Amino acid sequence: MIAKNRLDEAHELLMKYAKRNRVTIESTQLKHAIQEFKKEEVRNRNENRKTYGITDVVRTPKLRKRTIICGFNW
């Protein structure tokens, strides 16, 4: 749910299961932890973005061969 940006639903669900497992946790502390986790996920996603170009398609001999074959078949 956190990945789908449904933070409130994730908070409610975690609180429900914490109560069921007899674990005490403050609501504000859990909400803060969820928000921090989401921020870290967004930060990591932005850092790991890499753009690819035509040089990546012809970098290795195997990819070069497949690209040429696909080009002729097209």
PDB file of N, H, CA, C and O in Angstrom:
ATOM      1  N   MET A   1       0.819  -1.187   0.000  1.00  0.00           N
ATOM      2  CA  MET A   1       0.000   0.000   0.000  1.00  0.00           C
ATOM      3  C   MET A   1       0.868   1.259   0.000  1.00  0.00           C
ATOM      4  O   MET A   1       0.496   2.287  -0.565  1.00  0.00           O
ATOM      5  N   ILE A   2       2.006   1.159   0.631  1.00  0.00           N
ATOM      6  H   ILE A   2       2.309   0.324   1.090  1.00  0.00           H
ATOM      7  CA  ILE A   2       2.911   2.306   0.657  1.00  0.00           C
ATOM      8  C   ILE A   2       3.433   2.579  -0.742  1.00  0.00           C
ATOM      9  O   ILE A   2       3.569   3.736  -1.141  1.00  0.00           O
ATOM     10  N   ALA A   3       3.726   1.524  -1.490  1.00  0.00           N
ATOM     11  H   ALA A   3       3.616   0.585  -1.167  1.00  0.00           H
ATOM     12  CA  ALA A   3       4.225   1.682  -2.855  1.00  0.00           C
ATOM     13  C   ALA A   3       3.180   2.323  -3.756  1.00  0.00           C
ATOM     14  O   ALA A   3       3.526   3.016  -4.713  1.00  0.00           O
ATOM     15  N   LYS A   4       1.916   2.099  -3.459  1.00  0.00           N
ATOM     16  H   LYS A   4       1.636   1.536  -2.682  1.00  0.00           H
ATOM     17  CA  LYS A   4       0.827   2.683  -4.243  1.00  0.00           C
ATOM     18  C   LYS A   4       0.401   4.048  -3.695  1.00  0.00           C
ATOM     19  O   LYS A   4      -0.603   4.611  -4.133  1.00  0.00           O
ATOM     20  N   ASN A   5       1.168   4.576  -2.736  1.00  0.00           N
ATOM     21  H   ASN A   5       1.984   4.119  -2.381  1.00  0.00           H
ATOM     22  CA  ASN A   5       0.920   5.884  -2.122  1.00  0.00           C
ATOM     23  C   ASN A   5      -0.411   5.935  -1.365  1.00  0.00           C
ATOM     24  O   ASN A   5      -1.070   6.974  -1.317  1.00  0.00           O
ATOM     25  N   ARG A   6      -0.790   4.813  -0.783  1.00  0.00           N
ATOM     26  H   ARG A   6      -0.255   3.969  -0.822  1.00  0.00           H
ATOM     27  CA  ARG A   6      -1.998   4.754   0.050  1.00  0.00           C
ATOM     28  C   ARG A   6      -1.551   4.677   1.500  1.00  0.00           C
ATOM     29  O   ARG A   6      -1.716   3.657   2.170  1.00  0.00           O
ATOM     30  N   LEU A   7      -0.982   5.784   1.967  1.00  0.00           N
ATOM     31  H   LEU A   7      -0.848   6.612   1.422  1.00  0.00           H
ATOM     32  CA  LEU A   7      -0.331   5.815   3.276  1.00  0.00           C
ATOM     33  C   LEU A   7      -1.322   5.681   4.422  1.00  0.00           C
ATOM     34  O   LEU A   7      -1.040   5.003   5.410  1.00  0.00           O
ATOM     35  N   ASP A   8      -2.477   6.319   4.302  1.00  0.00           N
ATOM     36  H   ASP A   8      -2.706   6.870   3.499  1.00  0.00           H
ATOM     37  CA  ASP A   8      -3.461   6.248   5.388  1.00  0.00           C
ATOM     38  C   ASP A   8      -3.993   4.825   5.565  1.00  0.00           C
ATOM     39  O   ASP A   8      -4.168   4.355   6.689  1.00  0.00           O
ATOM     40  N   GLU A   9      -4.245   4.154   4.457  1.00  0.00           N
ATOM     41  H   GLU A   9      -4.102   4.537   3.543  1.00  0.00           H
ATOM     42  CA  GLU A   9      -4.725   2.774   4.543  1.00  0.00           C
ATOM     43  C   GLU A   9      -3.646   1.860   5.120  1.00  0.00           C
ATOM     44  O   GLU A   9      -3.946   0.953   5.897  1.00  0.00           O
ATOM     45  N   ALA A  10      -2.400   2.098   4.742  1.00  0.00           N
ATOM     46  H   ALA A  10      -2.157   2.834   4.111  1.00  0.00           H
ATOM     47  CA  ALA A  10      -1.300   1.303   5.283  1.00  0.00           C
ATOM     48  C   ALA A  10      -1.180   1.522   6.789  1.00  0.00           C
ATOM     49  O   ALA A  10      -0.943   0.578   7.543  1.00  0.00           O
ATOM     50  N   HIS A  11      -1.344   2.759   7.216  1.00  0.00           N
ATOM     51  H   HIS A  11      -1.537   3.526   6.604  1.00  0.00           H
ATOM     52  CA  HIS A  11      -1.279   3.086   8.647  1.00  0.00           C
ATOM     53  C   HIS A  11      -2.379   2.358   9.408  1.00  0.00           C
ATOM     54  O   HIS A  11      -2.124   1.753  10.450  1.00  0.00           O
ATOM     55  N   GLU A  12      -3.597   2.418   8.891  1.00  0.00           N
ATOM     56  H   GLU A  12      -3.804   2.909   8.045  1.00  0.00           H
ATOM     57  CA  GLU A  12      -4.725   1.752   9.557  1.00  0.00           C
ATOM     58  C   GLU A  12      -4.502   0.242   9.629  1.00  0.00           C
ATOM     59  O   GLU A  12      -4.769  -0.380  10.657  1.00  0.00           O
ATOM     60  N   LEU A  13      -4.020  -0.335   8.552  1.00  0.00           N
ATOM     61  H   LEU A  13      -3.803   0.170   7.716  1.00  0.00           H
ATOM     62  CA  LEU A  13      -3.804  -1.776   8.511  1.00  0.00           C
ATOM     63  C   LEU A  13      -2.710  -2.198   9.489  1.00  0.00           C
ATOM     64  O   LEU A  13      -2.856  -3.199  10.190  1.00  0.00           O
ATOM     65  N   LEU A  14      -1.623  -1.442   9.537  1.00  0.00           N
ATOM     66  H   LEU A  14      -1.504  -0.629   8.968  1.00  0.00           H
ATOM     67  CA  LEU A  14      -0.544  -1.769  10.471  1.00  0.00           C
ATOM     68  C   LEU A  14      -0.997  -1.614  11.921  1.00  0.00           C
ATOM     69  O   LEU A  14      -0.615  -2.411  12.778  1.00  0.00           O
ATOM     70  N   MET A  15      -1.797  -0.610  12.196  1.00  0.00           N
ATOM     71  H   MET A  15      -2.108   0.037  11.499  1.00  0.00           H
ATOM     72  CA  MET A  15      -2.326  -0.427  13.555  1.00  0.00           C
ATOM     73  C   MET A  15      -3.238  -1.598  13.925  1.00  0.00           C
ATOM     74  O   MET A  15      -3.207  -2.084  15.055  1.00  0.00           O
ATOM     75  N   LYS A  16      -4.045  -2.045  12.969  1.00  0.00           N
ATOM     76  H   LYS A  16      -4.070  -1.650  12.051  1.00  0.00           H
ATOM     77  CA  LYS A  16      -4.964  -3.164  13.207  1.00  0.00           C
ATOM     78  C   LYS A  16      -4.180  -4.433  13.551  1.00  0.00           C
ATOM     79  O   LYS A  16      -4.517  -5.136  14.504  1.00  0.00           O
ATOM     80  N   TYR A  17      -3.140  -4.721  12.776  1.00  0.00           N
ATOM     81  H   TYR A  17      -2.866  -4.150  12.001  1.00  0.00           H
ATOM     82  CA  TYR A  17      -2.365  -5.937  13.030  1.00  0.00           C
ATOM     83  C   TYR A  17      -1.481  -5.808  14.266  1.00  0.00           C
ATOM     84  O   TYR A  17      -1.185  -6.810  14.918  1.00  0.00           O
ATOM     85  N   ALA A  18      -1.067  -4.622  14.588  1.00  0.00           N
ATOM     86  H   ALA A  18      -1.308  -3.809  14.059  1.00  0.00           H
ATOM     87  CA  ALA A  18      -0.311  -4.428  15.829  1.00  0.00           C
ATOM     88  C   ALA A  18      -1.203  -4.717  17.034  1.00  0.00           C
ATOM     89  O   ALA A  18      -0.769  -5.328  18.010  1.00  0.00           O
ATOM     90  N   LYS A  19      -2.449  -4.270  16.953  1.00  0.00           N
ATOM     91  H   LYS A  19      -2.802  -3.773  16.160  1.00  0.00           H
ATOM     92  CA  LYS A  19      -3.387  -4.522  18.042  1.00  0.00           C
ATOM     93  C   LYS A  19      -3.681  -6.020  18.150  1.00  0.00           C
ATOM     94  O   LYS A  19      -3.772  -6.567  19.248  1.00  0.00           O
ATOM     95  N   ARG A  20      -3.828  -6.673  16.992  1.00  0.00           N
ATOM     96  H   ARG A  20      -3.755  -6.228  16.100  1.00  0.00           H
ATOM     97  CA  ARG A  20      -4.119  -8.103  16.974  1.00  0.00           C
ATOM     98  C   ARG A  20      -2.955  -8.911  17.562  1.00  0.00           C
ATOM     99  O   ARG A  20      -3.174  -9.935  18.210  1.00  0.00           O
ATOM    100  N   ASN A  21      -1.732  -8.455  17.338  1.00  0.00           N
ATOM    101  H   ASN A  21      -1.553  -7.624  16.812  1.00  0.00           H
ATOM    102  CA  ASN A  21      -0.549  -9.145  17.857  1.00  0.00           C
ATOM    103  C   ASN A  21      -0.131  -8.653  19.237  1.00  0.00           C
ATOM    104  O   ASN A  21       0.922  -9.033  19.750  1.00  0.00           O
ATOM    105  N   ARG A  22      -0.952  -7.816  19.822  1.00  0.00           N
ATOM    106  H   ARG A  22      -1.806  -7.507  19.406  1.00  0.00           H
ATOM    107  CA  ARG A  22      -0.718  -7.273  21.168  1.00  0.00           C
ATOM    108  C   ARG A  22       0.592  -6.508  21.256  1.00  0.00           C
ATOM    109  O   ARG A  22       1.342  -6.649  22.222  1.00  0.00           O
ATOM    110  N   VAL A  23       0.861  -5.689  20.226  1.00  0.00           N
ATOM    111  H   VAL A  23       0.251  -5.575  19.442  1.00  0.00           H
ATOM    112  CA  VAL A  23       2.045  -4.844  20.194  1.00  0.00           C
ATOM    113  C   VAL A  23       1.583  -3.408  20.355  1.00  0.00           C
ATOM    114  O   VAL A  23       0.667  -2.967  19.661  1.00  0.00           O
ATOM    115  N   THR A  24       2.207  -2.681  21.260  1.00  0.00           N
ATOM    116  H   THR A  24       2.951  -3.039  21.823  1.00  0.00           H
ATOM    117  CA  THR A  24       1.824  -1.287  21.448  1.00  0.00           C
ATOM    118  C   THR A  24       2.770  -0.396  20.658  1.00  0.00           C
ATOM    119  O   THR A  24       3.991  -0.516  20.750  1.00  0.00           O
ATOM    120  N   ILE A  25       2.182   0.488  19.892  1.00  0.00           N
ATOM    121  H   ILE A  25       1.190   0.585  19.818  1.00  0.00           H
ATOM    122  CA  ILE A  25       2.958   1.448  19.107  1.00  0.00           C
ATOM    123  C   ILE A  25       2.139   2.726  19.000  1.00  0.00           C
ATOM    124  O   ILE A  25       0.919   2.689  18.840  1.00  0.00           O
ATOM    125  N   GLU A  26       2.832   3.854  19.092  1.00  0.00           N
ATOM    126  H   GLU A  26       3.823   3.883  19.222  1.00  0.00           H
ATOM    127  CA  GLU A  26       2.138   5.130  18.987  1.00  0.00           C
ATOM    128  C   GLU A  26       1.747   5.386  17.542  1.00  0.00           C
ATOM    129  O   GLU A  26       2.508   5.096  16.618  1.00  0.00           O
ATOM    130  N   SER A  27       0.578   5.920  17.361  1.00  0.00           N
ATOM    131  H   SER A  27      -0.040   6.155  18.111  1.00  0.00           H
ATOM    132  CA  SER A  27       0.050   6.180  16.026  1.00  0.00           C
ATOM    133  C   SER A  27       0.902   7.199  15.282  1.00  0.00           C
ATOM    134  O   SER A  27       1.184   7.029  14.096  1.00  0.00           O
ATOM    135  N   THR A  28       1.312   8.254  15.973  1.00  0.00           N
ATOM    136  H   THR A  28       1.084   8.392  16.936  1.00  0.00           H
ATOM    137  CA  THR A  28       2.111   9.290  15.316  1.00  0.00           C
ATOM    138  C   THR A  28       3.492   8.767  14.933  1.00  0.00           C
ATOM    139  O   THR A  28       4.037   9.141  13.895  1.00  0.00           O
ATOM    140  N   GLN A  29       4.053   7.908  15.769  1.00  0.00           N
ATOM    141  H   GLN A  29       3.611   7.604  16.613  1.00  0.00           H
ATOM    142  CA  GLN A  29       5.365   7.347  15.492  1.00  0.00           C
ATOM    143  C   GLN A  29       5.309   6.439  14.252  1.00  0.00           C
ATOM    144  O   GLN A  29       6.220   6.456  13.425  1.00  0.00           O
ATOM    145  N   LEU A  30       4.253   5.662  14.134  1.00  0.00           N
ATOM    146  H   LEU A  30       3.513   5.647  14.806  1.00  0.00           H
ATOM    147  CA  LEU A  30       4.088   4.787  12.976  1.00  0.00           C
ATOM    148  C   LEU A  30       3.871   5.606  11.715  1.00  0.00           C
ATOM    149  O   LEU A  30       4.437   5.297  10.666  1.00  0.00           O
ATOM    150  N   LYS A  31       3.058   6.643  11.809  1.00  0.00           N
ATOM    151  H   LYS A  31       2.599   6.894  12.661  1.00  0.00           H
ATOM    152  CA  LYS A  31       2.792   7.496  10.649  1.00  0.00           C
ATOM    153  C   LYS A  31       4.084   8.160  10.171  1.00  0.00           C
ATOM    154  O   LYS A  31       4.333   8.254   8.969  1.00  0.00           O
ATOM    155  N   HIS A  32       4.897   8.617  11.117  1.00  0.00           N
ATOM    156  H   HIS A  32       4.694   8.540  12.093  1.00  0.00           H
ATOM    157  CA  HIS A  32       6.176   9.241  10.771  1.00  0.00           C
ATOM    158  C   HIS A  32       7.106   8.221  10.094  1.00  0.00           C
ATOM    159  O   HIS A  32       7.788   8.555   9.126  1.00  0.00           O
ATOM    160  N   ALA A  33       7.135   6.988  10.597  1.00  0.00           N
ATOM    161  H   ALA A  33       6.581   6.716  11.383  1.00  0.00           H
ATOM    162  CA  ALA A  33       7.979   5.946  10.010  1.00  0.00           C
ATOM    163  C   ALA A  33       7.538   5.620   8.582  1.00  0.00           C
ATOM    164  O   ALA A  33       8.382   5.409   7.712  1.00  0.00           O
ATOM    165  N   ILE A  34       6.247   5.577   8.335  1.00  0.00           N
ATOM    166  H   ILE A  34       5.561   5.748   9.042  1.00  0.00           H
ATOM    167  CA  ILE A  34       5.721   5.310   6.991  1.00  0.00           C
ATOM    168  C   ILE A  34       6.117   6.427   6.039  1.00  0.00           C
ATOM    169  O   ILE A  34       6.530   6.162   4.910  1.00  0.00           O
ATOM    170  N   GLN A  35       5.995   7.681   6.487  1.00  0.00           N
ATOM    171  H   GLN A  35       5.660   7.896   7.404  1.00  0.00           H
ATOM    172  CA  GLN A  35       6.359   8.814   5.644  1.00  0.00           C
ATOM    173  C   GLN A  35       7.849   8.816   5.327  1.00  0.00           C
ATOM    174  O   GLN A  35       8.241   9.096   4.195  1.00  0.00           O
ATOM    175  N   GLU A  36       8.677   8.509   6.312  1.00  0.00           N
ATOM    176  H   GLU A  36       8.359   8.281   7.232  1.00  0.00           H
ATOM    177  CA  GLU A  36      10.122   8.457   6.089  1.00  0.00           C
ATOM    178  C   GLU A  36      10.480   7.344   5.106  1.00  0.00           C
ATOM    179  O   GLU A  36      11.345   7.522   4.247  1.00  0.00           O
ATOM    180  N   PHE A  37       9.815   6.200   5.233  1.00  0.00           N
ATOM    181  H   PHE A  37       9.113   6.056   5.930  1.00  0.00           H
ATOM    182  CA  PHE A  37      10.050   5.100   4.316  1.00  0.00           C
ATOM    183  C   PHE A  37       9.688   5.495   2.887  1.00  0.00           C
ATOM    184  O   PHE A  37      10.415   5.168   1.949  1.00  0.00           O
ATOM    185  N   LYS A  38       8.587   6.185   2.720  1.00  0.00           N
ATOM    186  H   LYS A  38       7.996   6.451   3.482  1.00  0.00           H
ATOM    187  CA  LYS A  38       8.149   6.627   1.395  1.00  0.00           C
ATOM    188  C   LYS A  38       9.136   7.638   0.812  1.00  0.00           C
ATOM    189  O   LYS A  38       9.462   7.564  -0.372  1.00  0.00           O
ATOM    190  N   LYS A  39       9.614   8.573   1.622  1.00  0.00           N
ATOM    191  H   LYS A  39       9.349   8.633   2.584  1.00  0.00           H
ATOM    192  CA  LYS A  39      10.596   9.553   1.148  1.00  0.00           C
ATOM    193  C   LYS A  39      11.874   8.864   0.681  1.00  0.00           C
ATOM    194  O   LYS A  39      12.437   9.220  -0.354  1.00  0.00           O
ATOM    195  N   GLU A  40      12.327   7.880   1.449  1.00  0.00           N
ATOM    196  H   GLU A  40      11.871   7.591   2.290  1.00  0.00           H
ATOM    197  CA  GLU A  40      13.545   7.144   1.096  1.00  0.00           C
ATOM    198  C   GLU A  40      13.350   6.362  -0.203  1.00  0.00           C
ATOM    199  O   GLU A  40      14.258   6.278  -1.029  1.00  0.00           O
ATOM    200  N   GLU A  41      12.165   5.795  -0.371  1.00  0.00           N
ATOM    201  H   GLU A  41      11.427   5.864   0.300  1.00  0.00           H
ATOM    202  CA  GLU A  41      11.867   5.047  -1.599  1.00  0.00           C
ATOM    203  C   GLU A  41      11.899   5.959  -2.817  1.00  0.00           C
ATOM    204  O   GLU A  41      12.451   5.591  -3.854  1.00  0.00           O
ATOM    205  N   VAL A  42      11.313   7.140  -2.702  1.00  0.00           N
ATOM    206  H   VAL A  42      10.865   7.440  -1.860  1.00  0.00           H
ATOM    207  CA  VAL A  42      11.309   8.101  -3.810  1.00  0.00           C
ATOM    208  C   VAL A  42      12.724   8.566  -4.109  1.00  0.00           C
ATOM    209  O   VAL A  42      13.102   8.692  -5.273  1.00  0.00           O
ATOM    210  N   ARG A  43      13.501   8.819  -3.078  1.00  0.00           N
ATOM    211  H   ARG A  43      13.193   8.717  -2.132  1.00  0.00           H
ATOM    212  CA  ARG A  43      14.879   9.262  -3.249  1.00  0.00           C
ATOM    213  C   ARG A  43      15.702   8.195  -3.975  1.00  0.00           C
ATOM    214  O   ARG A  43      16.472   8.519  -4.880  1.00  0.00           O
ATOM    215  N   ASN A  44      15.546   6.935  -3.587  1.00  0.00           N
ATOM    216  H   ASN A  44      14.921   6.673  -2.852  1.00  0.00           H
ATOM    217  CA  ASN A  44      16.280   5.845  -4.228  1.00  0.00           C
ATOM    218  C   ASN A  44      15.842   5.657  -5.676  1.00  0.00           C
ATOM    219  O   ASN A  44      16.668   5.375  -6.544  1.00  0.00           O
ATOM    220  N   ARG A  45      14.566   5.810  -5.935  1.00  0.00           N
ATOM    221  H   ARG A  45      13.895   6.040  -5.229  1.00  0.00           H
ATOM    222  CA  ARG A  45      14.059   5.648  -7.294  1.00  0.00           C
ATOM    223  C   ARG A  45      14.631   6.722  -8.206  1.00  0.00           C
ATOM    224  O   ARG A  45      14.964   6.437  -9.356  1.00  0.00           O
ATOM    225  N   ASN A  46      14.751   7.946  -7.718  1.00  0.00           N
ATOM    226  H   ASN A  46      14.481   8.177  -6.783  1.00  0.00           H
ATOM    227  CA  ASN A  46      15.292   9.031  -8.529  1.00  0.00           C
ATOM    228  C   ASN A  46      16.787   8.863  -8.772  1.00  0.00           C
ATOM    229  O   ASN A  46      17.282   9.235  -9.837  1.00  0.00           O
ATOM    230  N   GLU A  47      17.508   8.315  -7.812  1.00  0.00           N
ATOM    231  H   GLU A  47      17.106   8.013  -6.947  1.00  0.00           H
ATOM    232  CA  GLU A  47      18.948   8.128  -7.960  1.00  0.00           C
ATOM    233  C   GLU A  47      19.267   6.996  -8.929  1.00  0.00           C
ATOM    234  O   GLU A  47      20.291   7.045  -9.611  1.00  0.00           O
ATOM    235  N   ASN A  48      18.422   5.988  -9.004  1.00  0.00           N
ATOM    236  H   ASN A  48      17.590   5.949  -8.450  1.00  0.00           H
ATOM    237  CA  ASN A  48      18.700   4.805  -9.810  1.00  0.00           C
ATOM    238  C   ASN A  48      18.238   4.931 -11.259  1.00  0.00           C
ATOM    239  O   ASN A  48      18.392   3.986 -12.033  1.00  0.00           O
ATOM    240  N   ARG A  49      17.685   6.055 -11.634  1.00  0.00           N
ATOM    241  H   ARG A  49      17.560   6.822 -11.006  1.00  0.00           H
ATOM    242  CA  ARG A  49      17.245   6.231 -13.015  1.00  0.00           C
ATOM    243  C   ARG A  49      18.439   6.377 -13.927  1.00  0.00           C
ATOM    244  O   ARG A  49      19.338   7.177 -13.669  1.00  0.00           O
ATOM    245  N   LYS A  50      18.447   5.600 -14.998  1.00  0.00           N
ATOM    246  H   LYS A  50      17.716   4.949 -15.207  1.00  0.00           H
ATOM    247  CA  LYS A  50      19.520   5.671 -15.966  1.00  0.00           C
ATOM    248  C   LYS A  50      18.883   5.723 -17.340  1.00  0.00           C
ATOM    249  O   LYS A  50      17.947   4.979 -17.632  1.00  0.00           O
ATOM    250  N   THR A  51      19.390   6.598 -18.172  1.00  0.00           N
ATOM    251  H   THR A  51      20.150   7.203 -17.935  1.00  0.00           H
ATOM    252  CA  THR A  51      18.880   6.683 -19.526  1.00  0.00           C
ATOM    253  C   THR A  51      19.775   5.855 -20.435  1.00  0.00           C
ATOM    254  O   THR A  51      20.992   5.808 -20.254  1.00  0.00           O
ATOM    255  N   TYR A  52      19.169   5.216 -21.398  1.00  0.00           N
ATOM    256  H   TYR A  52      18.181   5.255 -21.545  1.00  0.00           H
ATOM    257  CA  TYR A  52      19.891   4.365 -22.321  1.00  0.00           C
ATOM    258  C   TYR A  52      19.851   4.984 -23.709  1.00  0.00           C
ATOM    259  O   TYR A  52      18.889   5.659 -24.076  1.00  0.00           O
ATOM    260  N   GLY A  53      20.892   4.749 -24.462  1.00  0.00           N
ATOM    261  H   GLY A  53      21.673   4.200 -24.164  1.00  0.00           H
ATOM    262  CA  GLY A  53      20.980   5.283 -25.811  1.00  0.00           C
ATOM    263  C   GLY A  53      21.290   4.189 -26.808  1.00  0.00           C
ATOM    264  O   GLY A  53      21.292   3.005 -26.474  1.00  0.00           O
ATOM    265  N   ILE A  54      21.551   4.601 -28.037  1.00  0.00           N
ATOM    266  H   ILE A  54      21.549   5.564 -28.308  1.00  0.00           H
ATOM    267  CA  ILE A  54      21.834   3.647 -29.103  1.00  0.00           C
ATOM    268  C   ILE A  54      23.142   2.908 -28.850  1.00  0.00           C
ATOM    269  O   ILE A  54      23.303   1.771 -29.293  1.00  0.00           O
ATOM    270  N   THR A  55      24.062   3.530 -28.153  1.00  0.00           N
ATOM    271  H   THR A  55      23.931   4.454 -27.793  1.00  0.00           H
ATOM    272  CA  THR A  55      25.342   2.865 -27.891  1.00  0.00           C
ATOM    273  C   THR A  55      25.161   1.643 -26.988  1.00  0.00           C
ATOM    274  O   THR A  55      25.943   0.696 -27.068  1.00  0.00           O
ATOM    275  N   ASP A  56      24.152   1.656 -26.142  1.00  0.00           N
ATOM    276  H   ASP A  56      23.516   2.425 -26.077  1.00  0.00           H
ATOM    277  CA  ASP A  56      23.894   0.509 -25.276  1.00  0.00           C
ATOM    278  C   ASP A  56      23.370  -0.690 -26.065  1.00  0.00           C
ATOM    279  O   ASP A  56      23.552  -1.834 -25.648  1.00  0.00           O
ATOM    280  N   VAL A  57      22.724  -0.433 -27.197  1.00  0.00           N
ATOM    281  H   VAL A  57      22.577   0.497 -27.535  1.00  0.00           H
ATOM    282  CA  VAL A  57      22.178  -1.518 -28.011  1.00  0.00           C
ATOM    283  C   VAL A  57      23.289  -2.236 -28.771  1.00  0.00           C
ATOM    284  O   VAL A  57      23.173  -3.433 -29.036  1.00  0.00           O
ATOM    285  N   VAL A  58      24.342  -1.544 -29.121  1.00  0.00           N
ATOM    286  H   VAL A  58      24.436  -0.572 -28.906  1.00  0.00           H
ATOM    287  CA  VAL A  58      25.415  -2.147 -29.912  1.00  0.00           C
ATOM    288  C   VAL A  58      26.706  -2.315 -29.109  1.00  0.00           C
ATOM    289  O   VAL A  58      27.783  -2.453 -29.689  1.00  0.00           O
ATOM    290  N   ARG A  59      26.605  -2.305 -27.813  1.00  0.00           N
ATOM    291  H   ARG A  59      25.730  -2.193 -27.342  1.00  0.00           H
ATOM    292  CA  ARG A  59      27.788  -2.383 -26.959  1.00  0.00           C
ATOM    293  C   ARG A  59      28.458  -3.752 -27.002  1.00  0.00           C
ATOM    294  O   ARG A  59      29.682  -3.830 -27.114  1.00  0.00           O
ATOM    295  N   THR A  60      27.695  -4.818 -26.916  1.00  0.00           N
ATOM    296  H   THR A  60      26.701  -4.755 -26.825  1.00  0.00           H
ATOM    297  CA  THR A  60      28.274  -6.162 -26.917  1.00  0.00           C
ATOM    298  C   THR A  60      28.004  -6.843 -28.252  1.00  0.00           C
ATOM    299  O   THR A  60      27.039  -6.498 -28.933  1.00  0.00           O
ATOM    300  N   PRO A  61      28.828  -7.791 -28.633  1.00  0.00           N
ATOM    301  CA  PRO A  61      28.625  -8.480 -29.915  1.00  0.00           C
ATOM    302  C   PRO A  61      27.267  -9.188 -30.012  1.00  0.00           C
ATOM    303  O   PRO A  61      26.646  -9.198 -31.074  1.00  0.00           O
ATOM    304  N   LYS A  62      26.818  -9.769 -28.920  1.00  0.00           N
ATOM    305  H   LYS A  62      27.322  -9.761 -28.056  1.00  0.00           H
ATOM    306  CA  LYS A  62      25.537 -10.475 -28.927  1.00  0.00           C
ATOM    307  C   LYS A  62      24.378  -9.503 -29.175  1.00  0.00           C
ATOM    308  O   LYS A  62      23.492  -9.779 -29.984  1.00  0.00           O
ATOM    309  N   LEU A  63      24.391  -8.366 -28.472  1.00  0.00           N
ATOM    310  H   LEU A  63      25.110  -8.142 -27.814  1.00  0.00           H
ATOM    311  CA  LEU A  63      23.342  -7.361 -28.680  1.00  0.00           C
ATOM    312  C   LEU A  63      23.427  -6.762 -30.075  1.00  0.00           C
ATOM    313  O   LEU A  63      22.402  -6.493 -30.701  1.00  0.00           O
ATOM    314  N   ARG A  64      24.633  -6.554 -30.559  1.00  0.00           N
ATOM    315  H   ARG A  64      25.466  -6.772 -30.051  1.00  0.00           H
ATOM    316  CA  ARG A  64      24.840  -6.011 -31.905  1.00  0.00           C
ATOM    317  C   ARG A  64      24.216  -6.942 -32.948  1.00  0.00           C
ATOM    318  O   ARG A  64      23.524  -6.494 -33.862  1.00  0.00           O
ATOM    319  N   LYS A  65      24.471  -8.231 -32.797  1.00  0.00           N
ATOM    320  H   LYS A  65      25.033  -8.595 -32.054  1.00  0.00           H
ATOM    321  CA  LYS A  65      23.934  -9.222 -33.730  1.00  0.00           C
ATOM    322  C   LYS A  65      22.409  -9.232 -33.700  1.00  0.00           C
ATOM    323  O   LYS A  65      21.761  -9.240 -34.747  1.00  0.00           O
ATOM    324  N   ARG A  66      21.843  -9.231 -32.507  1.00  0.00           N
ATOM    325  H   ARG A  66      22.369  -9.225 -31.656  1.00  0.00           H
ATOM    326  CA  ARG A  66      20.379  -9.249 -32.373  1.00  0.00           C
ATOM    327  C   ARG A  66      19.753  -7.976 -32.935  1.00  0.00           C
ATOM    328  O   ARG A  66      18.685  -8.027 -33.545  1.00  0.00           O
ATOM    329  N   THR A  67      20.410  -6.841 -32.735  1.00  0.00           N
ATOM    330  H   THR A  67      21.278  -6.800 -32.240  1.00  0.00           H
ATOM    331  CA  THR A  67      19.890  -5.575 -33.260  1.00  0.00           C
ATOM    332  C   THR A  67      19.884  -5.586 -34.778  1.00  0.00           C
ATOM    333  O   THR A  67      18.915  -5.142 -35.396  1.00  0.00           O
ATOM    334  N   ILE A  68      20.948  -6.085 -35.387  1.00  0.00           N
ATOM    335  H   ILE A  68      21.735  -6.445 -34.886  1.00  0.00           H
ATOM    336  CA  ILE A  68      21.025  -6.140 -36.852  1.00  0.00           C
ATOM    337  C   ILE A  68      19.966  -7.087 -37.411  1.00  0.00           C
ATOM    338  O   ILE A  68      19.320  -6.775 -38.411  1.00  0.00           O
ATOM    339  N   ILE A  69      19.788  -8.244 -36.770  1.00  0.00           N
ATOM    340  H   ILE A  69      20.313  -8.497 -35.957  1.00  0.00           H
ATOM    341  CA  ILE A  69      18.768  -9.200 -37.215  1.00  0.00           C
ATOM    342  C   ILE A  69      17.377  -8.597 -37.107  1.00  0.00           C
ATOM    343  O   ILE A  69      16.572  -8.727 -38.030  1.00  0.00           O
ATOM    344  N   CYS A  70      17.088  -7.942 -35.999  1.00  0.00           N
ATOM    345  H   CYS A  70      17.741  -7.836 -35.249  1.00  0.00           H
ATOM    346  CA  CYS A  70      15.766  -7.312 -35.826  1.00  0.00           C
ATOM    347  C   CYS A  70      15.561  -6.202 -36.853  1.00  0.00           C
ATOM    348  O   CYS A  70      14.453  -6.012 -37.356  1.00  0.00           O
ATOM    349  N   GLY A  71      16.621  -5.478 -37.158  1.00  0.00           N
ATOM    350  H   GLY A  71      17.520  -5.633 -36.750  1.00  0.00           H
ATOM    351  CA  GLY A  71      16.525  -4.418 -38.163  1.00  0.00           C
ATOM    352  C   GLY A  71      16.196  -4.960 -39.548  1.00  0.00           C
ATOM    353  O   GLY A  71      15.386  -4.375 -40.268  1.00  0.00           O
ATOM    354  N   PHE A  72      16.815  -6.064 -39.921  1.00  0.00           N
ATOM    355  H   PHE A  72      17.473  -6.539 -39.336  1.00  0.00           H
ATOM    356  CA  PHE A  72      16.524  -6.677 -41.232  1.00  0.00           C
ATOM    357  C   PHE A  72      15.118  -7.275 -41.252  1.00  0.00           C
ATOM    358  O   PHE A  72      14.426  -7.185 -42.266  1.00  0.00           O
ATOM    359  N   ASN A  73      14.692  -7.880 -40.155  1.00  0.00           N
ATOM    360  H   ASN A  73      15.254  -7.954 -39.332  1.00  0.00           H
ATOM    361  CA  ASN A  73      13.351  -8.461 -40.114  1.00  0.00           C
ATOM    362  C   ASN A  73      12.251  -7.416 -40.117  1.00  0.00           C
ATOM    363  O   ASN A  73      11.135  -7.680 -40.565  1.00  0.00           O
ATOM    364  N   TRP A  74      12.560  -6.259 -39.630  1.00  0.00           N
ATOM    365  H   TRP A  74      13.467  -6.045 -39.266  1.00  0.00           H
ATOM    366  CA  TRP A  74      11.563  -5.198 -39.541  1.00  0.00           C
ATOM    367  C   TRP A  74      11.295  -4.669 -40.905  1.00  0.00           C
ATOM    368  O   TRP A  74      10.480  -3.761 -41.066  1.00  0.00           O
TER     369      TRP A  74
END
